[in-house]
Each structure stands twice: as C-alpha cells, then as structure tokens.
Amino acid sequence: KVNDKAKGEIDLARRIQLAQHHTGTHILNAAVRRLLGRHIYQAGAKKTPEKAHLDVTHYQSITEEELESIEKEANKLIQEKIPVNSKMVSRDEAEKKYGTSIYQGGAVPGKILRIVEVPEVDVEACGGTHLNNTKEAGYIKIIKSNKISDSIVRIEFKSGKAAQSEANKESTLLEETALLLNCSKYQVPSRAEELFNKWKKVVKKKEFKKD
C-alpha cells in the first residue's frame, strides 16, 4: 500500500550475467564494425541471462572465418581492460559531442540521456545495466549468425559464465565424438574425413552395382 515500507533484494548473479551481456553487446558491435566496415550499425539487440543477440546492418551473411575474427577481436577488447563509463547528459550536449550514432538500435526518449562509453571503442545512449570494465565481461563466445532480412544479420553470443558454460559443453561434445571415433580430440577432423570418404566409396559401389 502507499507509504508502506518494502524490502527488495537483487539477484546478484543474474544481474552480473545481464551486465556481461549488455556490455558484451557494445563490445561485439564495435568488433563487428572494425572487421566488416563502418556501414555496420546496430539494428536491435536482446539480452537474457542465458544468451544475447546483436542485429547489425550488413549486405550479406557473415562467414565462419569472419565470425572467428570478430570473436577474436571482441575478446581482445575484453583483455585490454578498458573502463566502461556512464553519465547523464542532455540530449543536445550528447548529440553535439558524439553525433547521432549514439542511437544504436533506435531513438531514446527524454531530454536527458544516459551515455555509456567504452573510450575509443563504442559510445551509445543506453539504459541497460553495465560493467565497470571490459575485463569483467570475461569472455565472448559467438554461437551462430544468420540473416533475418535482406539487410540485417543476427549474431547470437554468450559472455561471462554463460560463455564458459557453452565452451565446456563444446569440449564435452568433442570428447564424446573422439570416443566414438576411437581417436584423440585433435584427430577428430581427419578421422571424420577418413570415415566420410570410406562411406562415399561404399555408396558409389552400391550405385555401380545397381546400374
């Protein structure tokens, strides 16, 4: 009721994970722009404790090689331990200093904007919960990428503990595959190729006999 006292408690682990995904989105957006070009612009984003995605403007699908380079660049920014600064600034002052590129993902209402800046990396008007330093993001793991329209590409990723959990899952899957193929995990690609080539030969022989 009105005037009653209430006690609230923050789920700290959940809050930190969300902050890692929020700041991770800014870091990833900067990495994509550095690798693919200045035409890259954030068209949308979503963050949950489990994972996040970033939608960017791009004229074609992003290749696996490009994704690897983007992930590497993003994690390089994390390792540089860059401070993440946030401040309240009037709209006129913010636009004069940073330009309209602060409206990544859409316009922000109000005369006073919360500006989140990773110096020389990214600056946006953003109301999300953020880290104090890029290092706190831990690690960014890109899950996949796909085109969602002619000019928009979505990149799904995880950071922090969620990224570590994903990496552990992949490692377990690789170990299980190696066990099935009766080889070391480092031999999985060559062993899989060997079995695939044998399978193709068997299929060709069967087709030949049918003919």
C-alpha positions in Angstrom: 0.0 0.0 0.0 1.0 3.6 -0.3 3.6 4.7 2.3 4.3 1.1 3.3 7.9 0.1 3.6 9.1 -2.6 1.2 12.4 -4.5 1.1 13.9 -5.5 -2.2 16.8 -7.8 -2.9 18.9 -8.0 -6.1 19.8 -11.4 -7.5 23.5 -10.5 -7.9 24.5 -13.5 -10.1 21.7 -12.8 -12.5 22.5 -9.0 -12.5 26.1 -9.6 -13.3 25.3 -12.0 -16.1 22.9 -9.5 -17.6 25.6 -6.8 -17.3 28.1 -9.0 -19.1 25.6 -9.5 -21.9 24.8 -5.7 -22.1 28.4 -4.6 -22.1 29.3 -7.6 -24.3 26.8 -6.3 -26.9 28.6 -3.0 -27.1 32.0 -4.7 -27.4 30.7 -7.1 -30.1 29.1 -4.3 -32.0 32.5 -2.4 -32.1 34.3 -5.6 -33.1 31.9 -6.2 -36.0 32.3 -2.6 -37.2 36.1 -2.9 -37.0 36.2 -6.1 -39.0 33.4 -5.6 -41.5 33.3 -1.8 -42.1 31.8 1.4 -40.9 28.4 0.6 -42.6 27.8 -1.7 -39.6 25.1 -0.2 -37.4 23.2 -1.8 -34.5 19.6 -2.5 -35.7 18.5 -4.2 -32.5 19.6 -6.4 -29.6 18.2 -8.7 -26.9 19.9 -9.8 -23.6 18.7 -12.5 -21.2 20.7 -14.3 -18.5 21.1 -17.3 -20.8 22.3 -15.6 -24.0 22.2 -12.5 -26.1 21.9 -11.5 -29.7 23.0 -8.4 -31.7 21.3 -7.4 -35.0 23.6 -5.4 -37.4 23.1 -3.8 -40.8 25.1 -5.8 -43.4 24.6 -6.7 -47.0 25.4 -10.4 -46.8 25.7 -13.3 -44.5 28.8 -13.4 -42.2 31.1 -16.3 -42.9 32.6 -18.7 -40.3 36.0 -17.2 -40.9 34.6 -13.6 -40.3 32.9 -14.8 -37.1 36.1 -16.2 -35.8 37.9 -12.9 -36.5 35.1 -11.0 -34.8 35.1 -13.2 -31.7 38.9 -12.8 -31.5 38.7 -9.0 -31.8 35.9 -8.8 -29.2 38.0 -10.8 -26.7 41.0 -8.7 -27.5 39.0 -5.6 -26.4 38.0 -7.5 -23.2 41.6 -8.3 -22.4 42.6 -4.6 -22.8 40.7 -3.8 -19.6 39.0 -0.7 -20.9 36.9 1.3 -18.4 33.2 1.5 -19.1 31.9 4.9 -18.2 28.3 6.0 -17.9 26.9 9.5 -17.2 23.8 11.5 -17.6 24.0 14.1 -20.4 21.5 16.5 -22.0 20.4 15.3 -25.5 21.8 18.5 -27.1 25.2 18.1 -25.5 25.3 14.3 -26.3 24.4 14.8 -29.9 26.9 17.7 -30.3 29.8 15.7 -28.8 29.1 12.2 -30.2 26.7 12.7 -33.1 23.5 10.7 -33.8 25.4 7.4 -33.8 24.6 7.2 -30.1 21.2 6.0 -31.1 22.3 2.4 -31.9 19.2 0.3 -32.1 16.8 3.2 -32.1 16.0 6.6 -30.6 16.0 7.1 -26.9 13.2 9.2 -25.3 13.8 12.1 -22.9 15.8 15.3 -22.7 18.5 13.7 -20.5 20.3 10.7 -21.9 22.4 8.0 -20.1 25.6 7.8 -22.2 27.6 4.6 -21.9 31.1 4.9 -23.3 33.9 2.5 -23.8 36.6 5.0 -24.8 37.8 4.8 -28.4 35.6 1.7 -28.8 31.9 2.4 -28.6 29.5 5.1 -27.2 25.8 4.8 -27.1 22.7 6.2 -25.3 21.7 3.1 -23.3 19.7 2.5 -20.1 21.0 -1.1 -19.6 22.9 -2.4 -16.6 26.6 -2.4 -17.4 30.1 -3.5 -16.1 32.7 -1.1 -14.9 35.5 -2.5 -17.1 35.5 -4.7 -20.3 37.7 -7.2 -18.5 34.6 -8.1 -16.3 32.9 -9.5 -19.4 35.2 -12.5 -19.0 34.9 -14.0 -22.5 32.7 -13.7 -25.5 31.6 -16.9 -27.4 29.7 -16.4 -30.6 27.1 -19.2 -31.1 25.9 -18.6 -34.6 24.9 -16.0 -37.2 22.1 -15.8 -39.7 20.4 -13.3 -42.0 17.0 -12.2 -40.7 16.3 -9.9 -43.6 17.9 -8.6 -46.8 20.0 -6.0 -44.8 20.0 -7.3 -41.2 22.3 -10.1 -39.8 21.8 -11.5 -36.3 24.7 -12.7 -34.2 23.9 -14.9 -31.2 26.5 -14.9 -28.4 27.3 -15.5 -24.8 29.6 -13.9 -22.4 30.9 -14.4 -18.8 29.8 -17.6 -17.1 27.3 -18.3 -19.8 30.1 -18.3 -22.4 32.3 -20.6 -20.2 29.4 -23.0 -19.8 29.0 -23.1 -23.6 32.7 -23.7 -24.1 32.6 -26.6 -21.5 29.6 -28.1 -23.4 31.5 -28.0 -26.7 34.5 -29.5 -25.1 32.4 -32.4 -23.7 30.8 -32.9 -27.1 34.2 -33.1 -28.8 35.5 -35.6 -26.2 32.4 -37.8 -26.8 32.9 -37.6 -30.5 36.5 -38.6 -30.1 35.5 -41.5 -28.0 33.0 -42.7 -30.7 35.6 -42.3 -33.4 38.3 -44.1 -31.3 40.8 -41.2 -31.6 42.1 -38.2 -29.7 40.1 -35.0 -29.9 42.8 -33.4 -32.0 42.3 -36.2 -34.6 38.5 -35.8 -34.9 38.5 -33.7 -38.1 40.9 -36.1 -40.0 39.2 -39.2 -38.6 35.7 -37.8 -39.6 37.0 -37.0 -43.1 38.5 -40.5 -43.4 35.2 -42.2 -42.5 33.3 -39.9 -44.8 35.5 -40.8 -47.7 35.1 -44.5 -47.0 31.3 -44.0 -46.8 31.3 -42.3 -50.2 33.2 -45.2 -51.8 30.7 -47.7 -50.4 27.8 -45.7 -51.7 29.4 -45.4 -55.1 30.0 -49.2 -55.3 26.3 -49.8 -54.4 25.2 -47.4 -57.1 27.5 -49.0 -59.6 26.1 -52.5 -58.9 22.5 -51.2 -59.3 23.4 -49.8 -62.7 
